[in-house]
Amino acid sequence: MRKTPISRTSPSMKEREFTEKLIQRDREAWQEFVERYTPVIYEQVRRCLRKYKAGSSPEQDAGDLYLSVFQSFLEKDCRKFRQFEGRCSLARWVRMATTSHVIDLLRKERQEVSLEAEDSEGLSLFDRIPNLDPSAEEELLEARRRDALREVLRDWSEEDRLLISLTYEQEMPADQIAAMLNVSR
């Protein structure tokens, strides 16, 4: 007797029957689902938090999101399970559904930040942006340094000034400078 090859992308009949039991809210099926897919869902929630919510505490948010994912499977008469078409394994589909749900929740959580909104110290975001422009004192010191350098360079030979210019202004490699000036490196 010839066996019919099973497609790797389609779930087994067992998975389809299992999802039907979940839709019918079979207590044993739900218990099995929770036991089997808790690690999958929890790990996927943590991955999403690491990837899409840098800077927060993934462990703190993971528990809430984990419960929200399970709740989403039950909502609207198990609508999510009704969407399972069997194009992939149930485990892969659960990971994708989890990722989608978590990303949606994280998008809703984002808040628009106003530049004028003040924090607890009374500073707006605009006021907290550091001014990176040099102060008048820093500009004066820099001008004095440039003038002193020009004065020192006036006493140097033309070849020495060319060497400084090629090295620091044009950032030319030492090998090229040596070849150009016909000197050793």
VOZARO-557736 format. One line per field, with one value per atom (N, C-alpha, C, O): residue number from 1; chain; atom name; x, z, y. Coordinates in steps of 0.1 Angstrom, whole numbers, plus 5000, padded with zeros to 4 digits. Layout:
<palums>
num (NUM	...)
chaine (A	...)
atome (CA	...)
x (X	...)
z (Z	...)
y (Y	...)
</palums>
This chain:
<palums>
num (1	1	1	1	2	2	2	2	3	3	3	3	4	4	4	4	5	5	5	5	6	6	6	6	7	7	7	7	8	8	8	8	9	9	9	9	10	10	10	10	11	11	11	11	12	12	12	12	13	13	13	13	14	14	14	14	15	15	15	15	16	16	16	16	17	17	17	17	18	18	18	18	19	19	19	19	20	20	20	20	21	21	21	21	22	22	22	22	23	23	23	23	24	24	24	24	25	25	25	25	26	26	26	26	27	27	27	27	28	28	28	28	29	29	29	29	30	30	30	30	31	31	31	31	32	32	32	32	33	33	33	33	34	34	34	34	35	35	35	35	36	36	36	36	37	37	37	37	38	38	38	38	39	39	39	39	40	40	40	40	41	41	41	41	42	42	42	42	43	43	43	43	44	44	44	44	45	45	45	45	46	46	46	46	47	47	47	47	48	48	48	48	49	49	49	49	50	50	50	50	51	51	51	51	52	52	52	52	53	53	53	53	54	54	54	54	55	55	55	55	56	56	56	56	57	57	57	57	58	58	58	58	59	59	59	59	60	60	60	60	61	61	61	61	62	62	62	62	63	63	63	63	64	64	64	64	65	65	65	65	66	66	66	66	67	67	67	67	68	68	68	68	69	69	69	69	70	70	70	70	71	71	71	71	72	72	72	72	73	73	73	73	74	74	74	74	75	75	75	75	76	76	76	76	77	77	77	77	78	78	78	78	79	79	79	79	80	80	80	80	81	81	81	81	82	82	82	82	83	83	83	83	84	84	84	84	85	85	85	85	86	86	86	86	87	87	87	87	88	88	88	88	89	89	89	89	90	90	90	90	91	91	91	91	92	92	92	92	93	93	93	93	94	94	94	94	95	95	95	95	96	96	96	96	97	97	97	97	98	98	98	98	99	99	99	99	100	100	100	100	101	101	101	101	102	102	102	102	103	103	103	103	104	104	104	104	105	105	105	105	106	106	106	106	107	107	107	107	108	108	108	108	109	109	109	109	110	110	110	110	111	111	111	111	112	112	112	112	113	113	113	113	114	114	114	114	115	115	115	115	116	116	116	116	117	117	117	117	118	118	118	118	119	119	119	119	120	120	120	120	121	121	121	121	122	122	122	122	123	123	123	123	124	124	124	124	125	125	125	125	126	126	126	126	127	127	127	127	128	128	128	128	129	129	129	129	130	130	130	130	131	131	131	131	132	132	132	132	133	133	133	133	134	134	134	134	135	135	135	135	136	136	136	136	137	137	137	137	138	138	138	138	139	139	139	139	140	140	140	140	141	141	141	141	142	142	142	142	143	143	143	143	144	144	144	144	145	145	145	145	146	146	146	146	147	147	147	147	148	148	148	148	149	149	149	149	150	150	150	150	151	151	151	151	152	152	152	152	153	153	153	153	154	154	154	154	155	155	155	155	156	156	156	156	157	157	157	157	158	158	158	158	159	159	159	159	160	160	160	160	161	161	161	161	162	162	162	162	163	163	163	163	164	164	164	164	165	165	165	165	166	166	166	166	167	167	167	167	168	168	168	168	169	169	169	169	170	170	170	170	171	171	171	171	172	172	172	172	173	173	173	173	174	174	174	174	175	175	175	175	176	176	176	176	177	177	177	177	178	178	178	178	179	179	179	179	180	180	180	180	181	181	181	181	182	182	182	182	183	183	183	183	184	184	184	184	185	185	185	185)
chaine (A	A	A	A	A	A	A	A	A	A	A	A	A	A	A	A	A	A	A	A	A	A	A	A	A	A	A	A	A	A	A	A	A	A	A	A	A	A	A	A	A	A	A	A	A	A	A	A	A	A	A	A	A	A	A	A	A	A	A	A	A	A	A	A	A	A	A	A	A	A	A	A	A	A	A	A	A	A	A	A	A	A	A	A	A	A	A	A	A	A	A	A	A	A	A	A	A	A	A	A	A	A	A	A	A	A	A	A	A	A	A	A	A	A	A	A	A	A	A	A	A	A	A	A	A	A	A	A	A	A	A	A	A	A	A	A	A	A	A	A	A	A	A	A	A	A	A	A	A	A	A	A	A	A	A	A	A	A	A	A	A	A	A	A	A	A	A	A	A	A	A	A	A	A	A	A	A	A	A	A	A	A	A	A	A	A	A	A	A	A	A	A	A	A	A	A	A	A	A	A	A	A	A	A	A	A	A	A	A	A	A	A	A	A	A	A	A	A	A	A	A	A	A	A	A	A	A	A	A	A	A	A	A	A	A	A	A	A	A	A	A	A	A	A	A	A	A	A	A	A	A	A	A	A	A	A	A	A	A	A	A	A	A	A	A	A	A	A	A	A	A	A	A	A	A	A	A	A	A	A	A	A	A	A	A	A	A	A	A	A	A	A	A	A	A	A	A	A	A	A	A	A	A	A	A	A	A	A	A	A	A	A	A	A	A	A	A	A	A	A	A	A	A	A	A	A	A	A	A	A	A	A	A	A	A	A	A	A	A	A	A	A	A	A	A	A	A	A	A	A	A	A	A	A	A	A	A	A	A	A	A	A	A	A	A	A	A	A	A	A	A	A	A	A	A	A	A	A	A	A	A	A	A	A	A	A	A	A	A	A	A	A	A	A	A	A	A	A	A	A	A	A	A	A	A	A	A	A	A	A	A	A	A	A	A	A	A	A	A	A	A	A	A	A	A	A	A	A	A	A	A	A	A	A	A	A	A	A	A	A	A	A	A	A	A	A	A	A	A	A	A	A	A	A	A	A	A	A	A	A	A	A	A	A	A	A	A	A	A	A	A	A	A	A	A	A	A	A	A	A	A	A	A	A	A	A	A	A	A	A	A	A	A	A	A	A	A	A	A	A	A	A	A	A	A	A	A	A	A	A	A	A	A	A	A	A	A	A	A	A	A	A	A	A	A	A	A	A	A	A	A	A	A	A	A	A	A	A	A	A	A	A	A	A	A	A	A	A	A	A	A	A	A	A	A	A	A	A	A	A	A	A	A	A	A	A	A	A	A	A	A	A	A	A	A	A	A	A	A	A	A	A	A	A	A	A	A	A	A	A	A	A	A	A	A	A	A	A	A	A	A	A	A	A	A	A	A	A	A	A	A	A	A	A	A	A	A	A	A	A	A	A	A	A	A	A	A	A	A	A	A	A	A	A	A	A	A	A	A	A	A	A	A	A	A	A	A	A	A	A	A	A	A	A	A	A	A	A	A	A	A	A	A	A	A	A	A	A	A	A	A	A	A	A	A	A	A	A	A	A	A	A	A	A	A	A	A	A	A	A	A	A	A	A	A	A	A	A	A	A	A	A	A	A	A	A	A	A	A	A	A	A	A	A	A	A	A	A	A	A	A	A	A	A	A	A	A	A	A	A	A	A	A	A	A	A	A	A	A	A)
atome (N	CA	C	O	N	CA	C	O	N	CA	C	O	N	CA	C	O	N	CA	C	O	N	CA	C	O	N	CA	C	O	N	CA	C	O	N	CA	C	O	N	CA	C	O	N	CA	C	O	N	CA	C	O	N	CA	C	O	N	CA	C	O	N	CA	C	O	N	CA	C	O	N	CA	C	O	N	CA	C	O	N	CA	C	O	N	CA	C	O	N	CA	C	O	N	CA	C	O	N	CA	C	O	N	CA	C	O	N	CA	C	O	N	CA	C	O	N	CA	C	O	N	CA	C	O	N	CA	C	O	N	CA	C	O	N	CA	C	O	N	CA	C	O	N	CA	C	O	N	CA	C	O	N	CA	C	O	N	CA	C	O	N	CA	C	O	N	CA	C	O	N	CA	C	O	N	CA	C	O	N	CA	C	O	N	CA	C	O	N	CA	C	O	N	CA	C	O	N	CA	C	O	N	CA	C	O	N	CA	C	O	N	CA	C	O	N	CA	C	O	N	CA	C	O	N	CA	C	O	N	CA	C	O	N	CA	C	O	N	CA	C	O	N	CA	C	O	N	CA	C	O	N	CA	C	O	N	CA	C	O	N	CA	C	O	N	CA	C	O	N	CA	C	O	N	CA	C	O	N	CA	C	O	N	CA	C	O	N	CA	C	O	N	CA	C	O	N	CA	C	O	N	CA	C	O	N	CA	C	O	N	CA	C	O	N	CA	C	O	N	CA	C	O	N	CA	C	O	N	CA	C	O	N	CA	C	O	N	CA	C	O	N	CA	C	O	N	CA	C	O	N	CA	C	O	N	CA	C	O	N	CA	C	O	N	CA	C	O	N	CA	C	O	N	CA	C	O	N	CA	C	O	N	CA	C	O	N	CA	C	O	N	CA	C	O	N	CA	C	O	N	CA	C	O	N	CA	C	O	N	CA	C	O	N	CA	C	O	N	CA	C	O	N	CA	C	O	N	CA	C	O	N	CA	C	O	N	CA	C	O	N	CA	C	O	N	CA	C	O	N	CA	C	O	N	CA	C	O	N	CA	C	O	N	CA	C	O	N	CA	C	O	N	CA	C	O	N	CA	C	O	N	CA	C	O	N	CA	C	O	N	CA	C	O	N	CA	C	O	N	CA	C	O	N	CA	C	O	N	CA	C	O	N	CA	C	O	N	CA	C	O	N	CA	C	O	N	CA	C	O	N	CA	C	O	N	CA	C	O	N	CA	C	O	N	CA	C	O	N	CA	C	O	N	CA	C	O	N	CA	C	O	N	CA	C	O	N	CA	C	O	N	CA	C	O	N	CA	C	O	N	CA	C	O	N	CA	C	O	N	CA	C	O	N	CA	C	O	N	CA	C	O	N	CA	C	O	N	CA	C	O	N	CA	C	O	N	CA	C	O	N	CA	C	O	N	CA	C	O	N	CA	C	O	N	CA	C	O	N	CA	C	O	N	CA	C	O	N	CA	C	O	N	CA	C	O	N	CA	C	O	N	CA	C	O	N	CA	C	O	N	CA	C	O	N	CA	C	O	N	CA	C	O	N	CA	C	O	N	CA	C	O	N	CA	C	O	N	CA	C	O	N	CA	C	O	N	CA	C	O	N	CA	C	O	N	CA	C	O	N	CA	C	O	N	CA	C	O	N	CA	C	O	N	CA	C	O	N	CA	C	O	N	CA	C	O	N	CA	C	O	N	CA	C	O	N	CA	C	O	N	CA	C	O	N	CA	C	O	N	CA	C	O	N	CA	C	O	N	CA	C	O	N	CA	C	O	N	CA	C	O	N	CA	C	O	N	CA	C	O	N	CA	C	O	N	CA	C	O	N	CA	C	O	N	CA	C	O	N	CA	C	O	N	CA	C	O	N	CA	C	O)
x (5008	5000	5009	5019	5006	5013	5009	4997	5018	5015	5015	5023	5005	5004	5014	5013	5022	5031	5024	5014	5029	5022	5030	5043	5023	5030	5035	5028	5047	5053	5046	5047	5040	5034	5020	5016	5013	5000	5000	5007	4992	4991	4984	4977	4987	4981	4966	4961	4959	4944	4942	4932	4952	4951	4951	4943	4959	4959	4946	4941	4940	4927	4916	4908	4916	4906	4908	4899	4921	4924	4919	4913	4921	4916	4901	4895	4894	4880	4875	4865	4882	4879	4881	4873	4891	4894	4882	4878	4878	4867	4854	4846	4852	4840	4842	4833	4854	4858	4858	4854	4863	4865	4875	4887	4872	4880	4894	4904	4894	4906	4915	4927	4909	4917	4923	4935	4916	4921	4933	4943	4931	4942	4954	4965	4953	4964	4970	4982	4962	4967	4976	4986	4971	4978	4991	5002	4991	5003	5013	5025	5008	5017	5023	5034	5014	5018	5022	5026	5021	5026	5041	5044	5050	5064	5065	5073	5058	5059	5054	5061	5043	5037	5046	5049	5050	5058	5071	5075	5078	5090	5088	5096	5077	5075	5072	5076	5064	5062	5075	5077	5084	5097	5105	5112	5105	5112	5107	5115	5094	5088	5092	5095	5092	5095	5110	5113	5118	5133	5135	5143	5127	5129	5122	5128	5110	5102	5101	5095	5105	5103	5116	5116	5127	5140	5139	5132	5145	5146	5136	5137	5126	5117	5121	5130	5113	5116	5108	5096	5114	5106	5099	5088	5106	5100	5087	5078	5087	5076	5064	5052	5066	5055	5051	5040	5060	5058	5046	5038	5044	5033	5020	5011	5019	5006	5003	4992	5013	5011	5008	5000	5014	5012	4997	4990	4991	4977	4968	4958	4972	4965	4964	4954	4975	4975	4965	4957	4965	4956	4941	4932	4939	4926	4921	4910	4931	4928	4923	4915	4928	4924	4909	4903	4905	4891	4881	4869	4886	4876	4868	4873	4857	4848	4846	4847	4842	4839	4850	4848	4862	4874	4877	4882	4875	4877	4891	4892	4901	4915	4916	4922	4911	4912	4904	4908	4894	4886	4894	4891	4904	4912	4923	4930	4926	4936	4932	4923	4940	4936	4944	4941	4954	4962	4973	4977	4977	4988	5002	5012	5002	5015	5011	4999	5021	5018	5011	5012	5004	4997	5007	5004	5019	5029	5033	5035	5036	5041	5029	5032	5017	5006	5004	5001	5006	5005	5015	5013	5028	5038	5035	5037	5030	5026	5015	5015	5005	4994	4998	4993	5007	5012	5020	5018	5029	5037	5028	5029	5018	5008	5001	5000	4996	4989	4998	4993	5010	5019	5023	5023	5026	5029	5018	5020	5006	4994	4992	4990	4994	4993	5004	5002	5016	5027	5025	5029	5019	5016	5006	5007	4996	4985	4991	4986	5001	5007	5015	5017	5021	5029	5021	5009	5028	5022	5029	5042	5022	5029	5035	5028	5047	5054	5054	5058	5049	5049	5062	5067	5067	5079	5076	5085	5064	5060	5056	5055	5053	5048	5059	5070	5055	5065	5065	5055	5077	5079	5077	5072	5080	5077	5086	5082	5097	5105	5101	5108	5091	5086	5094	5093	5102	5110	5103	5098	5102	5097	5108	5120	5104	5114	5123	5135	5118	5126	5137	5148	5133	5142	5153	5164	5150	5160	5170	5179	5167	5177	5189	5188	5201	5213	5217	5215	5222	5227	5242	5250	5245	5258	5267	5278	5261	5269	5279	5276	5291	5301	5297	5291	5302	5299	5308	5318	5306	5314	5329	5338	5330	5343	5351	5363	5344	5350	5354	5365	5346	5349	5361	5370	5362	5374	5386	5397	5386	5398	5402	5414	5392	5396	5402	5411	5397	5403	5417	5426	5420	5433	5443	5454	5438	5446	5450	5461	5440	5443	5453	5462	5452	5461	5475	5485	5476	5489	5496	5508	5487	5492	5497	5508	5490	5494	5508	5516	5509	5522	5534	5544	5532	5542	5545	5557	5535	5537	5545	5551	5543	5550	5565	5572	5570	5585	5590	5602	5581	5585	5588	5583	5595	5598	5585	5576	5586	5574	5572	5560	5582	5581	5574	5566	5578	5572	5557	5549	5554	5540	5532	5520	5538	5531	5529	5518	5538	5537	5526	5518	5525	5514	5500	5490	5500	5487	5483	5471	5492	5488	5484	5475	5491	5488	5475	5467	5473	5461	5449	5438	5452	5440	5435	5422	5444	5439	5439	5434	5444	5444	5449	5444	5460	5467	5475	5481	5475	5483	5498	5503	5506	5520	5528	5537	5524	5530	5529	5539	5517	5515	5523	5528	5523	5530	5545	5551	5551	5565	5568	5578	5559	5562	5561	5568	5551	5549	5561	5565	5566	5577	5591	5601	5591	5603	5612	5624	5606	5613	5609	5600	5617	5613	5601	5597	5594	5582	5585	5576)
z (5000	5000	5000	5008	4991	4990	5000	5001	5006	5016	5009	5000	5012	5006	5014	5026	5007	5014	5021	5016	5033	5041	5038	5039	5035	5033	5046	5056	5046	5058	5063	5074	5053	5057	5063	5070	5059	5065	5078	5080	5087	5100	5099	5090	5109	5109	5112	5117	5109	5112	5127	5132	5135	5150	5154	5163	5147	5151	5147	5155	5136	5132	5142	5146	5145	5155	5169	5176	5172	5185	5185	5195	5174	5173	5174	5179	5168	5168	5183	5187	5190	5204	5212	5221	5209	5215	5213	5221	5200	5196	5204	5208	5206	5213	5228	5236	5232	5246	5255	5266	5249	5256	5267	5264	5279	5291	5290	5293	5286	5285	5274	5276	5263	5252	5256	5253	5264	5268	5278	5278	5287	5296	5289	5292	5279	5271	5263	5262	5258	5251	5260	5256	5272	5281	5285	5285	5288	5291	5280	5282	5268	5256	5251	5247	5251	5244	5254	5249	5267	5276	5273	5272	5272	5270	5256	5255	5246	5233	5233	5228	5239	5240	5249	5245	5260	5269	5263	5264	5256	5250	5238	5236	5231	5220	5225	5219	5236	5242	5246	5244	5253	5257	5245	5246	5234	5222	5216	5213	5216	5211	5220	5215	5233	5242	5240	5240	5239	5237	5223	5223	5213	5200	5199	5193	5204	5201	5212	5211	5224	5235	5243	5255	5237	5243	5254	5252	5265	5276	5287	5298	5285	5296	5302	5298	5312	5319	5312	5315	5303	5297	5306	5303	5317	5326	5333	5335	5336	5342	5333	5337	5320	5310	5305	5301	5305	5299	5305	5298	5318	5325	5320	5317	5320	5316	5301	5298	5293	5278	5276	5268	5284	5283	5285	5278	5296	5299	5289	5285	5283	5273	5260	5254	5257	5245	5247	5238	5259	5262	5261	5255	5266	5266	5252	5248	5243	5229	5222	5212	5226	5219	5223	5215	5234	5239	5234	5233	5231	5227	5215	5206	5214	5202	5198	5186	5207	5205	5198	5188	5203	5199	5184	5176	5180	5167	5161	5150	5170	5165	5160	5150	5168	5164	5152	5144	5150	5137	5125	5114	5127	5116	5113	5102	5121	5118	5106	5107	5095	5083	5080	5071	5089	5087	5077	5072	5073	5063	5069	5062	5083	5090	5102	5105	5110	5122	5132	5131	5142	5152	5160	5164	5163	5171	5164	5170	5151	5143	5143	5145	5141	5140	5154	5154	5165	5178	5180	5185	5175	5176	5168	5173	5156	5148	5154	5154	5159	5165	5177	5180	5185	5197	5193	5199	5183	5179	5174	5178	5166	5161	5172	5172	5182	5193	5201	5205	5204	5213	5206	5212	5193	5185	5185	5187	5183	5183	5197	5197	5208	5221	5223	5229	5219	5221	5213	5217	5201	5193	5200	5200	5205	5212	5225	5229	5231	5243	5241	5249	5229	5226	5227	5224	5232	5234	5225	5223	5220	5213	5223	5233	5221	5230	5225	5213	5233	5229	5234	5245	5226	5230	5241	5249	5242	5252	5265	5275	5265	5277	5288	5285	5300	5311	5319	5321	5324	5333	5347	5350	5357	5371	5376	5386	5369	5373	5367	5369	5358	5351	5339	5334	5334	5321	5310	5311	5298	5286	5280	5283	5271	5263	5256	5255	5250	5243	5252	5248	5265	5275	5279	5283	5278	5282	5272	5274	5259	5248	5251	5251	5252	5255	5243	5231	5246	5236	5233	5242	5221	5218	5212	5209	5210	5204	5214	5226	5210	5219	5225	5219	5237	5244	5238	5231	5242	5237	5242	5235	5254	5260	5252	5250	5249	5241	5227	5222	5221	5208	5208	5200	5219	5220	5222	5217	5231	5233	5220	5217	5212	5200	5190	5183	5189	5181	5185	5177	5198	5203	5199	5196	5200	5197	5182	5178	5174	5159	5156	5148	5163	5160	5165	5158	5177	5182	5172	5170	5167	5157	5145	5140	5139	5127	5129	5121	5141	5144	5145	5140	5151	5152	5138	5135	5130	5117	5107	5098	5110	5101	5102	5092	5113	5114	5108	5106	5105	5099	5084	5078	5079	5065	5057	5063	5044	5035	5035	5036	5035	5035	5048	5048	5060	5073	5073	5078	5068	5068	5058	5061	5047	5038	5045	5043	5052	5060	5070	5071	5077	5087	5080	5084	5069	5061	5056	5057	5050	5044	5055	5053	5067	5077	5085	5087	5088	5097	5090	5094	5079	5072	5062	5061	5054	5044	5048	5041	5060	5066	5057	5055	5050	5040	5048	5058	5044	5050	5049	5039	5059	5060	5047	5043	5042	5030	5018	5011	5016	5005	5007	4997	5019	5022	5019	5013	5024	5022	5007	5002	4999	4985	4978	4969	4982	4976	4979	4970	4991	4995	4993	4995	4988	4985	4998	4997	5009	5022	5027	5022	5038	5044	5053	5057	5055	5063	5077	5085)
y (4988	5000	5012	5013	5022	5034	5045	5047	5051	5062	5075	5078	5083	5097	5106	5106	5113	5122	5133	5139	5136	5147	5160	5160	5170	5183	5189	5188	5194	5199	5212	5215	5219	5232	5231	5240	5220	5219	5211	5202	5216	5209	5196	5193	5188	5175	5176	5187	5166	5166	5167	5173	5163	5164	5178	5182	5187	5201	5208	5216	5204	5209	5205	5214	5193	5188	5195	5199	5197	5204	5218	5223	5226	5239	5240	5249	5230	5229	5227	5233	5219	5217	5230	5233	5238	5250	5260	5268	5261	5269	5266	5274	5253	5248	5249	5246	5254	5257	5244	5244	5234	5221	5223	5228	5220	5223	5216	5222	5203	5196	5201	5202	5205	5211	5224	5226	5232	5244	5242	5249	5233	5229	5225	5229	5217	5212	5224	5225	5233	5244	5253	5257	5256	5264	5257	5264	5244	5237	5237	5239	5234	5232	5246	5246	5256	5269	5280	5291	5278	5288	5292	5304	5282	5286	5293	5303	5289	5295	5310	5319	5312	5325	5334	5346	5329	5338	5342	5353	5332	5336	5345	5354	5344	5353	5367	5377	5368	5381	5388	5399	5380	5385	5390	5400	5382	5386	5400	5408	5401	5413	5425	5436	5423	5434	5438	5450	5428	5431	5439	5448	5435	5441	5454	5464	5456	5468	5477	5488	5474	5483	5484	5480	5488	5489	5500	5510	5498	5508	5505	5511	5496	5493	5480	5473	5476	5464	5453	5451	5444	5434	5424	5420	5421	5411	5417	5409	5430	5436	5436	5433	5439	5439	5426	5424	5416	5403	5396	5390	5396	5390	5395	5387	5408	5414	5411	5408	5412	5409	5394	5391	5386	5371	5368	5361	5374	5372	5378	5373	5390	5396	5388	5387	5381	5372	5361	5358	5354	5343	5348	5342	5360	5366	5368	5367	5373	5376	5363	5364	5351	5339	5336	5329	5340	5337	5347	5344	5360	5370	5368	5360	5373	5373	5358	5355	5350	5336	5329	5322	5331	5324	5328	5319	5340	5345	5342	5338	5343	5341	5326	5323	5317	5303	5300	5291	5307	5305	5310	5305	5319	5324	5314	5316	5304	5294	5286	5278	5288	5281	5269	5261	5266	5254	5255	5245	5267	5268	5266	5264	5266	5263	5255	5252	5252	5244	5253	5266	5247	5255	5263	5275	5257	5264	5277	5287	5276	5288	5298	5310	5294	5303	5310	5322	5303	5309	5319	5330	5317	5327	5339	5350	5337	5349	5357	5369	5350	5357	5364	5375	5358	5365	5377	5388	5376	5388	5399	5411	5396	5406	5413	5425	5405	5411	5420	5431	5415	5423	5436	5447	5436	5448	5458	5470	5452	5461	5468	5480	5461	5467	5477	5488	5474	5484	5496	5507	5495	5507	5516	5528	5509	5517	5524	5535	5518	5523	5535	5544	5537	5548	5561	5562	5571	5584	5594	5593	5604	5614	5624	5627	5628	5637	5651	5653	5660	5674	5681	5678	5689	5696	5706	5710	5711	5720	5714	5721	5701	5694	5695	5691	5698	5700	5687	5680	5684	5673	5677	5688	5668	5671	5683	5689	5686	5697	5710	5720	5710	5722	5725	5736	5715	5717	5711	5699	5718	5711	5703	5705	5695	5687	5696	5693	5706	5716	5722	5724	5725	5731	5721	5725	5708	5698	5694	5687	5698	5695	5704	5716	5697	5705	5714	5710	5726	5735	5731	5733	5726	5722	5732	5730	5744	5755	5760	5760	5763	5768	5781	5790	5783	5796	5806	5803	5819	5830	5828	5831	5823	5821	5810	5811	5799	5788	5793	5789	5801	5806	5815	5815	5824	5833	5825	5828	5814	5806	5799	5798	5794	5787	5797	5794	5809	5819	5822	5824	5823	5826	5814	5816	5802	5790	5791	5788	5794	5795	5805	5803	5817	5828	5824	5826	5817	5813	5803	5803	5794	5783	5790	5786	5800	5807	5814	5813	5820	5827	5817	5820	5805	5796	5790	5789	5788	5782	5792	5788	5805	5815	5813	5816	5809	5807	5794	5792	5785	5772	5773	5782	5763	5763	5759	5754	5762	5759	5744	5740	5736	5721	5716	5707	5722	5718	5722	5714	5734	5738	5729	5725	5725	5716	5702	5697	5698	5685	5686	5676	5697	5698	5699	5693	5706	5707	5694	5690	5686	5673	5663	5655	5664	5655	5658	5649	5671	5674	5680	5677	5687	5693	5684	5682	5677	5668	5654	5645	5651	5637	5627	5616	5630	5621	5611	5614	5598	5588	5591	5598	5587	5590	5584	5591	5573	5567	5576	5578	5582	5591	5604	5610	5609	5622	5620	5628	5608	5605	5605	5610	5598	5597	5610	5613	5619	5632	5641	5649	5641	5650	5644	5650	5631	5624	5623	5626	5619	5617	5604	5597	5599	5587	5589	5600	5578	5579	5583	5584)
</palums>
